[in-house]
Amino acid sequence: MKVAHNFNAGPCVLPKEAINAAIEALKDFAGTGMSVIEVSHRSKEWQAVMDETEALWKEILNIPDGYKVLFLGGGASTQFLMIPMNFLEKKAAYLETGVWAKKALKEAKGIGDAYALASSADATFNYIPKGWQIPTDVDYFHITTNNTIYGTEIRQDFDSPVPLIADMSSDIMSRPVDVSKYTCIYGGAQKNVGPAGVTFVIVKEDALGKVSRYIPTMLNYKTHVDESSMFNTPPVFSIFVMKETLKWLKGLGGLTVMQKMNKEKSDLLYNEIDRNSMFVGTVANKEDRSVMNHCWVMAPEYKDKEEAFMAFAKERGMVGIKGHRSVGGFRASLYNACPKASVEALVQCMQDFEKANK
């Protein structure tokens, strides 16, 4: 069997345990004689999956009482609209740190008065803006904690004087988070917590129902809170794989252990990017560097060898390391299920390429 070191930005590598459990459930779910994609979402067997999945979220993330975990369709991009629909009454502030933060702000502007408090667009989003203060005259402050395209990340939970809302699509469950500091956390599952097709939303229940506008039924968080994510048929297969992924994470020891593992992998690759004379990291400020998405380009004097390195890496089983078109170069996403052995293989590949081309 061909060895593939999967560094795709999403959909991405998942635990083998979750994949194997999904294969079995596709054949026979919970002894029903039916596939997990056939069984009624109103059955007791499926309800048990929904209950267990929410319980795992609450346990692993230590989510306080008063919050509901929702499993919805539509991706994080639909949340860009649902957030202002449910929380924007007069004005909202956004931290613009990348393409997805920019898209979230665009949707909010279509609903009401929303603006970028600070932005790193002036340098192709290769840093996290500094020196700003969260305003007190807004309905909420929105951040995107990890920027997959540019390789930057916010790894702190801000003390906010207003409701704090975060898109954590690509770094949720990679480290402990103080959920109590947020009114809403949301994201697509297809990075650390499952396959594409389901979106998670962690929302503070008493923050809902405060806007005066009419909210369309499917865009109203209260609809999904009241029906426990079962207002319409949920994305059953994606939720099942999410459950198995969270069981795997819990079995490893939870988020403190995962954070340590992720840092070891991340340091290993960043150390090589900084050491290797043929490459240059695109995020110079180390405190802004993402632990999830690592971006680098060829050093100027070796720019003509970019395609050669890509071919060299592909021959050695490296998958998904081509950088986003807006940045170029290379990107390796080291999500939770990416094994350290794959990172070691990539580092060895970079070292071998340097030796062969200097």
Stockholm file with secondary structure:
# STOCKHOLM 1.0

chainA/1-358         MKVAHNFNAGPCVLPKEAINAAIEALKDFAGTGMSVIEVSHRSKEWQAVMDETEALWKEILNIPDGYKVLFLGGGASTQFLMIPMNFLEKKAAYLETGVWAKKALKEAKGIGDAYALASSADATFNYIPKGWQIPTDVDYFHITTNNTIYGTEIRQDFDSPVPLIADMSSDIMSRPVDVSKYTCIYGGAQKNVGPAGVTFVIVKEDALGKVSRYIPTMLNYKTHVDESSMFNTPPVFSIFVMKETLKWLKGLGGLTVMQKMNKEKSDLLYNEIDRNSMFVGTVANKEDRSVMNHCWVMAPEYKDKEEAFMAFAKERGMVGIKGHRSVGGFRASLYNACPKASVEALVQCMQDFEKANK
#=GR chainA/1-358 SS CCCCEECCSSSCCCCHHHHHHHHHHHHCSTTSSSCTTTSCTTSHHHHHHHHHHHHHHHHHHTCCTTEEEEEESSHHHHHHHHHHHHHCSSEEEEEECSHHHHHHHHHHHHHSEEEEEEECGGGTTCSCCCSCCCCSSSSEEEEESEETTTTEECCSCCCCSSCEEEECTTTTTSSCCCGGGCSEEEEESTTTTCCTTCEEEEEEGGGSSCCCSCCCGGGCHHHHHHTTTCSSCCCHHHHHHHHHHHHHHHHHTCHHHHHHHHHHHHHHHHHHHHHCTTEEESCCCGGGBCSSEEEEEECGGGGGGHHHHHHHHHHTTEESCBCCTTTCSEEEECCTTSCHHHHHHHHHHHHHHHHHHC
#=GC SS_cons         CCCCEECCSSSCCCCHHHHHHHHHHHHCSTTSSSCTTTSCTTSHHHHHHHHHHHHHHHHHHTCCTTEEEEEESSHHHHHHHHHHHHHCSSEEEEEECSHHHHHHHHHHHHHSEEEEEEECGGGTTCSCCCSCCCCSSSSEEEEESEETTTTEECCSCCCCSSCEEEECTTTTTSSCCCGGGCSEEEEESTTTTCCTTCEEEEEEGGGSSCCCSCCCGGGCHHHHHHTTTCSSCCCHHHHHHHHHHHHHHHHHTCHHHHHHHHHHHHHHHHHHHHHCTTEEESCCCGGGBCSSEEEEEECGGGGGGHHHHHHHHHHTTEESCBCCTTTCSEEEECCTTSCHHHHHHHHHHHHHHHHHHC
//
